[in-house]
Amino acid sequence: MHNKISELLASQRTFFKEGKTKDIAFRIEKLKLLKSVIEDHETEICDALYEDFKKPKFESVLSETAFIISELDYIVKNLKSWSKPKKVSSSIINFPSSDYIYSEAYGACLIIAPWNYPFQLAISPLMGAIAAGNTVILKPSELAPNTSQILADILEKVFPKEMLAVVQGGVPVSEALLAEKWDYVFFTGSVPVGKIVAKAIAPHLTPSTLELGGKNPCIIHKSAKVQLAAKRIVWGKFLNGGQTCIAPDYILIDSKIKKEFIEAVQNEITAAYGAKPKNSPDYARIINEKNFDRLAAMLEDEKCPIGGDLDKEQLYMAPTLVDEPALSSKVMEDEIFGPILPVLSYTSEENMADTIANYSKPLALYVFSEDKHFSEKILENYSFGGGAINDVVVHIVNKKLPFGGVGTSGNGAYHGRHSFDTFSHKKSISKRGTWLDVPLRCAPYGDKISLIGMLMKKF
């Protein structure tokens, strides 16, 4: 396996050195073809996602295929302008000069994709890497084998392996890939695995983007529209069977409206999935037994006013609320990544802050409030990757917003222009004129120190 990966990587390095990916028209042609092939195979993609974890077709189109097609259109439309050298104002110290920022591809990139959105989270960074002029080896998740195979089939129709190749397999394959020296690594997954990736690439000082996760708080202020909050939270939390890195991980709600909120959530779950969500065609399943067992263990000895129903054979876990779990409990220990939503009440802002302080900086934070001052204070006082006021998850839709974490929830960002920038080294260039050469910087220095000091401070 190591030899095959090394040979494949060597062929991509050769392809990159030949300069073919420097041609912007060539990149655009490939991205357009990628869009066309995805559209032609949209039904097969949705079928693969259903086979992997019974993902509803509507959710597959919304969060996987349509999401990607829209972003491809955006990148193709803007790539020429993004790729042009950006002129910036020059320093008077260098007069006469013109200064520019050039976007330069890193070279050979490794992208390791997760299982929860196995199509979107493979293609989205991939098209940013291609747009910037890199070559790519993609490692899709072995936990979504049907989607991994359709990814390989689709990408093979668009790209030569010297430009982009899919390498499938489990942990040994990931280890073999990470043993190589890359020019850039992009990883999406859990915090523990993210640490393994960071450690593996550290000896080569390889630049990277790590898209990880965390315990995302969802704060509900007493001024919030409770029914609307419940409706939007039920959608965002139980989308994809709760297996979404930016889903609300726990609720922090003013104790005065907690009872009303729980009743509203029950009504919204019934409205969305019926009296028996297990029979709903719109509710996904847990990806595998290992994750099912992990989630089931979180419910032991907990009070569940809603849900709690389990069927391991069908990998079904009902949309579930956990009432006031201890911060030391399993459900509050790490990111849940499933259809379990703890509800904790607070009686003061200090009490709320104490709860949030127990956890590292999250990937997302949400606030439901009609009090703008309260919402703005939350945004100013807490560090997190991104979020929304009076909704959840939706910030990911805007291609103009960077998506990424901070601290243990990740580093770097992508989507739209930010994907192009992530996979581009920004090269600074000063173009000096030769018609004049000011001798200020050259020895002998004499009494020029006061003049140079003044110029450096002002310009």
C-alpha positions as CSV (number, residue, x, y, z in Angstrom):
1,M,0.0,0.0,0.0
2,H,2.8,2.4,0.9
3,N,4.5,1.9,-2.5
4,K,1.3,2.4,-4.4
5,I,0.5,5.6,-2.6
6,S,4.1,6.8,-3.1
7,E,3.9,6.1,-6.8
8,L,0.6,7.9,-7.1
9,L,1.9,10.9,-5.3
10,A,5.0,11.0,-7.4
11,S,2.9,11.0,-10.6
12,Q,0.9,13.9,-9.2
13,R,4.0,15.9,-8.4
14,T,5.2,15.3,-11.9
15,F,1.9,16.4,-13.4
16,F,2.0,19.6,-11.2
17,K,5.6,20.4,-12.3
18,E,4.5,20.2,-15.9
19,G,2.4,23.3,-15.2
20,K,-0.9,22.0,-16.6
21,T,-2.9,23.1,-13.5
22,K,-1.6,26.6,-13.9
23,D,-4.0,27.1,-16.8
24,I,-7.1,28.7,-15.4
25,A,-9.2,27.7,-18.4
26,F,-8.2,24.1,-17.8
27,R,-9.3,24.3,-14.2
28,I,-12.6,25.9,-15.1
29,E,-13.2,23.2,-17.8
30,K,-12.7,20.5,-15.2
31,L,-14.9,22.1,-12.6
32,K,-17.7,22.5,-15.2
33,L,-17.3,18.9,-16.2
34,L,-17.5,17.9,-12.5
35,K,-20.8,19.8,-12.1
36,S,-22.2,18.1,-15.2
37,V,-21.2,14.6,-14.0
38,I,-22.7,15.2,-10.6
39,E,-26.0,16.4,-12.1
40,D,-26.0,13.2,-14.3
41,H,-25.5,11.0,-11.3
42,E,-27.6,12.8,-8.7
43,T,-30.0,9.9,-8.4
44,E,-27.2,7.4,-7.8
45,I,-25.6,9.7,-5.2
46,C,-28.8,10.0,-3.3
47,D,-29.3,6.2,-3.5
48,A,-25.8,5.6,-2.1
49,L,-26.4,8.0,0.8
50,Y,-29.7,6.1,1.5
51,E,-27.9,2.8,1.4
52,D,-25.2,4.1,3.8
53,F,-27.5,5.4,6.5
54,K,-31.0,5.9,5.1
55,K,-30.5,9.6,4.4
56,P,-33.8,11.0,3.0
57,K,-33.5,12.1,-0.6
58,F,-34.6,15.7,0.3
59,E,-31.8,16.0,2.8
60,S,-29.3,14.5,0.3
61,V,-30.2,17.1,-2.3
62,L,-30.4,19.9,0.1
63,S,-27.2,19.3,2.0
64,E,-25.1,17.3,-0.5
65,T,-25.7,17.5,-4.2
66,A,-27.5,20.9,-4.6
67,F,-25.1,22.4,-2.0
68,I,-22.2,21.4,-4.1
69,I,-23.6,22.3,-7.5
70,S,-24.4,25.8,-6.2
71,E,-20.9,26.3,-4.9
72,L,-19.4,24.9,-8.1
73,D,-21.3,27.6,-10.1
74,Y,-20.1,30.3,-7.7
75,I,-16.4,29.2,-8.0
76,V,-16.5,28.9,-11.8
77,K,-18.1,32.3,-12.1
78,N,-15.5,34.0,-10.0
79,L,-12.3,32.0,-10.5
80,K,-10.7,34.2,-13.1
81,S,-11.0,37.3,-10.9
82,W,-9.8,35.5,-7.8
83,S,-6.8,34.2,-9.7
84,K,-5.6,37.6,-10.8
85,P,-2.7,39.2,-8.9
86,K,-4.1,41.7,-6.4
87,K,-2.5,45.1,-6.4
88,V,-2.0,46.8,-3.0
89,S,-0.7,50.2,-2.2
90,S,3.1,50.3,-2.0
91,S,5.4,51.7,0.7
92,I,7.0,55.1,0.1
93,I,10.2,53.5,1.5
94,N,10.4,51.4,-1.7
95,F,9.5,54.3,-4.1
96,P,9.2,53.7,-7.0
97,S,7.4,50.4,-6.8
98,S,4.2,48.5,-7.5
99,D,3.2,45.8,-5.0
100,Y,1.1,42.7,-5.6
101,I,-0.2,39.5,-4.0
102,Y,-0.1,36.5,-6.2
103,S,-2.1,33.4,-5.5
104,E,0.0,30.3,-6.0
105,A,-1.0,26.6,-5.7
106,Y,0.7,24.6,-2.9
107,G,1.1,21.5,-5.0
108,A,0.1,18.0,-3.9
109,C,-2.8,18.0,-1.4
110,L,-4.3,15.4,0.7
111,I,-8.0,15.6,1.6
112,I,-9.4,13.2,4.3
113,A,-13.2,13.4,4.3
114,P,-15.7,12.2,7.0
115,W,-18.7,10.0,7.0
116,N,-21.5,12.2,8.2
117,Y,-21.9,14.3,4.9
118,P,-19.7,11.9,2.9
119,F,-20.4,13.5,-0.5
120,Q,-20.5,17.2,0.4
121,L,-17.5,17.2,2.7
122,A,-15.4,15.4,0.2
123,I,-16.2,17.5,-2.9
124,S,-16.4,20.9,-1.3
125,P,-12.7,21.2,-0.2
126,L,-11.7,19.2,-3.3
127,M,-13.1,21.8,-5.7
128,G,-11.4,24.6,-3.8
129,A,-8.1,22.7,-4.2
130,I,-8.6,22.2,-7.9
131,A,-9.7,25.8,-8.4
132,A,-6.5,27.0,-6.8
133,G,-4.4,24.8,-9.2
134,N,-3.4,21.9,-7.0
135,T,-3.4,18.1,-7.4
136,V,-5.4,16.0,-4.9
137,I,-5.5,12.6,-3.4
138,L,-8.9,12.2,-1.7
139,K,-9.5,9.7,1.1
140,P,-13.3,9.3,1.6
141,S,-14.7,7.6,4.7
142,E,-14.8,3.8,4.8
143,L,-17.9,4.1,7.1
144,A,-20.0,5.3,4.1
145,P,-18.8,2.7,1.5
146,N,-21.5,3.2,-1.1
147,T,-21.0,7.0,-1.2
148,S,-17.2,6.5,-1.3
149,Q,-17.6,4.3,-4.3
150,I,-19.8,6.7,-6.2
151,L,-17.3,9.4,-5.4
152,A,-14.5,7.3,-6.9
153,D,-16.7,6.6,-10.0
154,I,-17.7,10.2,-10.6
155,L,-14.2,11.7,-10.1
156,E,-12.6,9.1,-12.4
157,K,-14.9,10.4,-15.2
158,V,-13.6,14.0,-14.7
159,F,-10.0,13.9,-13.7
160,P,-6.9,11.9,-14.7
161,K,-5.3,10.2,-11.7
162,E,-2.2,12.3,-12.0
163,M,-4.4,15.3,-11.1
164,L,-7.0,13.8,-8.7
165,A,-7.2,10.3,-7.4
166,V,-9.5,8.6,-4.8
167,V,-7.8,6.2,-2.4
168,Q,-10.3,4.0,-0.4
169,G,-9.7,2.0,2.8
170,G,-9.7,2.2,6.6
171,V,-7.2,3.3,9.2
172,P,-4.2,1.6,7.7
173,V,-4.7,3.5,4.4
174,S,-5.0,6.8,6.3
175,E,-1.8,6.0,8.2
176,A,0.0,5.2,4.9
177,L,-1.2,8.5,3.4
178,L,-0.2,10.5,6.4
179,A,3.3,9.0,6.3
180,E,3.9,10.8,3.0
181,K,5.1,14.4,2.7
182,W,2.3,16.7,1.4
183,D,2.2,20.3,0.4
184,Y,-1.2,20.8,2.1
185,V,-3.5,18.6,4.2
186,F,-7.2,19.2,4.7
187,F,-9.0,17.0,7.3
188,T,-12.6,17.0,8.5
189,G,-13.5,14.8,11.4
190,S,-13.4,14.4,15.2
191,V,-11.0,16.3,17.6
192,P,-9.2,13.1,18.7
193,V,-8.4,12.1,15.1
194,G,-7.6,15.7,14.2
195,K,-4.8,15.5,16.8
196,I,-3.5,12.3,15.2
197,V,-3.4,14.1,11.8
198,A,-1.7,17.2,13.2
199,K,0.9,15.0,14.9
200,A,1.6,13.0,11.7
201,I,2.2,16.0,9.5
202,A,4.1,18.0,12.1
203,P,7.6,16.6,11.2
204,H,7.2,18.1,7.7
205,L,5.7,21.4,9.0
206,T,2.9,20.8,6.5
207,P,0.3,23.5,6.4
208,S,-3.2,22.3,7.1
209,T,-6.8,23.0,7.6
210,L,-8.5,21.0,10.4
211,E,-12.3,21.1,10.5
212,L,-13.2,19.4,13.8
213,G,-16.1,20.0,16.2
214,G,-17.1,20.5,19.8
215,K,-20.1,21.0,22.1
216,N,-22.1,23.7,20.4
217,P,-24.3,25.6,22.8
218,C,-27.7,26.9,21.8
219,I,-28.8,29.7,24.1
220,I,-32.5,30.5,24.5
221,H,-33.3,33.8,26.1
222,K,-36.5,34.5,27.9
223,S,-37.5,36.9,25.2
224,A,-37.3,34.3,22.4
225,K,-40.2,33.1,20.3
226,V,-40.3,29.7,21.9
227,Q,-42.4,27.9,19.3
228,L,-40.4,29.2,16.4
229,A,-37.1,28.4,18.2
230,A,-38.4,24.8,18.8
231,K,-39.3,24.4,15.1
232,R,-35.9,25.6,13.9
233,I,-33.9,23.6,16.5
234,V,-35.8,20.4,15.7
235,W,-34.9,20.8,12.0
236,G,-31.2,21.6,12.6
237,K,-30.6,19.1,15.4
238,F,-32.3,16.1,13.9
239,L,-31.2,16.8,10.3
240,N,-29.0,13.9,9.1
241,G,-30.0,11.9,12.2
242,G,-28.3,14.5,14.4
243,Q,-24.9,13.6,12.8
244,T,-23.9,17.2,11.9
245,C,-20.8,18.9,13.3
246,I,-22.6,22.3,13.6
247,A,-25.8,21.0,15.1
248,P,-26.8,22.3,18.5
249,D,-25.1,20.0,21.0
250,Y,-27.0,21.2,24.1
251,I,-29.6,23.8,25.0
252,L,-29.1,26.5,27.6
253,I,-32.5,27.9,28.3
254,D,-34.0,30.5,30.8
255,S,-35.6,28.4,33.5
256,K,-38.9,30.4,33.1
257,I,-39.6,29.1,29.6
258,K,-38.0,25.6,29.8
259,K,-41.3,23.7,30.2
260,E,-42.9,25.6,27.3
261,F,-39.9,24.8,25.2
262,I,-40.0,21.1,25.8
263,E,-43.7,20.9,25.0
264,A,-43.0,22.9,21.8
265,V,-40.2,20.5,20.8
266,Q,-42.5,17.5,21.2
267,N,-45.1,19.2,18.9
268,E,-42.4,20.0,16.3
269,I,-41.0,16.5,16.3
270,T,-44.5,15.1,15.7
271,A,-45.1,17.7,13.0
272,A,-41.9,16.7,11.3
273,Y,-41.7,13.0,11.7
274,G,-45.1,11.9,12.9
275,A,-46.1,10.1,16.1
276,K,-43.6,7.4,15.3
277,P,-40.4,8.8,13.8
278,K,-39.2,5.3,13.3
279,N,-41.7,5.0,10.4
280,S,-40.9,8.4,8.9
281,P,-39.2,8.3,5.5
282,D,-37.6,11.7,6.5
283,Y,-35.5,10.5,9.4
284,A,-32.0,9.1,8.9
285,R,-30.3,6.3,10.8
286,I,-27.1,6.1,12.8
287,I,-24.1,5.3,10.6
288,N,-23.0,2.1,12.3
289,E,-23.2,-0.1,15.5
290,K,-20.1,1.5,17.1
291,N,-21.7,4.9,17.0
292,F,-25.1,3.6,18.0
293,D,-23.6,1.9,21.1
294,R,-21.7,5.1,21.9
295,L,-24.9,7.2,21.7
296,A,-27.0,4.6,23.6
297,A,-24.5,4.7,26.5
298,M,-25.2,8.4,26.9
299,L,-28.8,7.8,27.7
300,E,-28.1,5.4,30.6
301,D,-29.7,6.7,33.9
302,E,-30.8,9.9,32.2
303,K,-34.3,11.4,32.2
304,C,-35.7,11.7,28.7
305,P,-39.0,13.6,28.5
306,I,-39.0,13.0,24.8
307,G,-37.7,10.0,22.8
308,G,-35.2,7.6,24.1
309,D,-36.5,4.7,21.9
310,L,-33.7,2.5,20.5
311,D,-33.5,-0.2,17.9
312,K,-30.0,-1.4,17.3
313,E,-30.9,-3.8,14.5
314,Q,-32.2,-0.9,12.5
315,L,-29.7,1.6,13.9
316,Y,-32.6,3.7,14.9
317,M,-32.5,6.2,17.7
318,A,-35.5,8.4,18.3
319,P,-35.2,12.2,18.4
320,T,-34.4,12.5,22.1
321,L,-34.3,15.2,24.8
322,V,-32.4,14.7,28.0
323,D,-33.6,16.8,30.9
324,E,-30.9,18.5,33.1
325,P,-28.0,16.0,32.8
326,A,-25.1,16.6,35.1
327,L,-22.1,18.2,33.5
328,S,-20.1,15.2,34.5
329,S,-22.4,12.8,32.7
330,K,-21.5,10.9,29.5
331,V,-23.9,13.0,27.4
332,M,-22.2,16.2,28.5
333,E,-18.7,15.0,28.3
334,D,-17.9,15.2,24.6
335,E,-19.6,16.2,21.3
336,I,-22.7,14.1,21.0
337,F,-23.0,13.7,17.2
338,G,-26.4,12.1,17.2
339,P,-30.1,12.8,17.8
340,I,-29.7,13.5,21.5
341,L,-30.4,17.0,22.8
342,P,-29.6,17.8,26.5
343,V,-31.7,20.7,27.9
344,L,-30.1,22.7,30.8
345,S,-31.7,25.7,32.4
346,Y,-30.1,28.8,33.7
347,T,-31.3,31.4,36.2
348,S,-28.8,34.2,35.4
349,E,-26.2,35.1,32.8
350,E,-23.5,34.2,35.3
351,N,-25.0,30.8,35.7
352,M,-25.1,30.4,31.9
353,A,-21.5,31.5,31.5
354,D,-20.4,29.0,34.1
355,T,-21.8,26.1,32.0
356,I,-20.3,27.3,28.7
357,A,-16.9,27.7,30.5
358,N,-16.7,24.0,31.1
359,Y,-16.0,23.4,27.4
360,S,-13.5,24.4,24.8
361,K,-14.3,26.9,22.0
362,P,-17.1,25.3,19.9
363,L,-17.4,25.1,16.2
364,A,-20.8,26.8,16.4
365,L,-22.9,28.8,18.8
366,Y,-26.6,29.8,18.5
367,V,-28.7,32.4,20.3
368,F,-32.5,32.7,20.2
369,S,-33.6,36.1,21.5
370,E,-35.7,39.1,20.6
371,D,-33.3,41.2,22.9
372,K,-30.7,42.5,20.5
373,H,-28.5,43.7,23.3
374,F,-28.4,40.2,24.8
375,S,-27.6,38.6,21.5
376,E,-24.8,41.0,20.7
377,K,-23.3,40.5,24.1
378,I,-23.1,36.8,23.6
379,L,-21.4,37.3,20.2
380,E,-18.8,39.6,21.7
381,N,-18.1,37.5,24.9
382,Y,-17.6,34.0,23.4
383,S,-15.2,32.7,20.9
384,F,-16.5,30.1,18.4
385,G,-16.3,29.1,14.8
386,G,-19.5,30.6,13.5
387,G,-23.2,30.6,14.2
388,A,-26.6,32.3,14.0
389,I,-29.1,34.4,15.8
390,N,-32.6,33.0,15.9
391,D,-31.7,29.9,13.8
392,V,-29.3,27.1,13.7
393,V,-26.9,25.6,11.0
394,V,-28.0,28.1,8.3
395,H,-24.8,30.1,8.3
396,I,-23.1,27.3,6.3
397,V,-25.3,28.1,3.3
398,N,-23.8,31.5,2.5
399,K,-20.8,30.9,0.2
400,K,-19.5,34.4,1.2
401,L,-19.1,33.4,4.8
402,P,-15.9,31.5,5.8
403,F,-16.7,28.1,7.5
404,G,-14.3,26.8,10.1
405,G,-13.4,26.4,13.8
406,V,-11.2,28.0,16.4
407,G,-9.0,26.4,19.0
408,T,-9.9,22.7,19.5
409,S,-12.8,23.0,17.1
410,G,-10.4,23.5,14.2
411,N,-8.2,25.9,12.3
412,G,-8.6,27.4,8.8
413,A,-11.7,28.0,6.9
414,Y,-13.3,27.4,3.5
415,H,-16.3,27.7,1.2
416,G,-16.5,30.0,-1.9
417,R,-13.6,32.4,-2.2
418,H,-12.3,31.1,1.2
419,S,-11.8,27.6,-0.3
420,F,-9.7,29.1,-3.1
421,D,-7.7,31.2,-0.6
422,T,-7.2,28.2,1.7
423,F,-5.5,26.1,-1.0
424,S,-3.4,29.1,-2.3
425,H,-0.2,30.4,-0.9
426,K,-0.3,34.2,-1.0
427,K,3.0,35.3,-2.5
428,S,4.0,38.9,-1.9
429,I,5.9,40.7,-4.8
430,S,7.3,44.2,-5.0
431,K,8.1,45.4,-8.6
432,R,10.7,48.1,-8.3
433,G,11.2,50.8,-10.9
434,T,14.7,51.5,-12.3
435,W,14.2,55.1,-13.4
436,L,15.1,56.4,-9.9
437,D,17.1,55.0,-7.0
438,V,16.8,56.9,-3.7
439,P,20.0,56.3,-1.7
440,L,18.3,56.7,1.7
441,R,18.7,53.1,2.8
442,C,22.3,52.7,1.8
443,A,25.5,53.4,3.8
444,P,27.1,55.7,4.6
445,Y,24.1,56.4,6.9
446,G,25.4,59.7,8.3
447,D,22.5,61.7,9.8
448,K,19.8,59.9,7.8
449,I,18.5,58.1,11.0
450,S,15.9,60.7,11.9
451,L,14.5,60.8,8.4
452,I,14.2,57.0,8.0
453,G,12.6,56.9,11.5
454,M,10.0,59.5,10.5
455,L,9.2,57.8,7.2
456,M,8.8,54.3,8.7
457,K,6.4,55.7,11.3
458,K,4.2,57.6,8.8
459,F,4.2,55.3,5.9
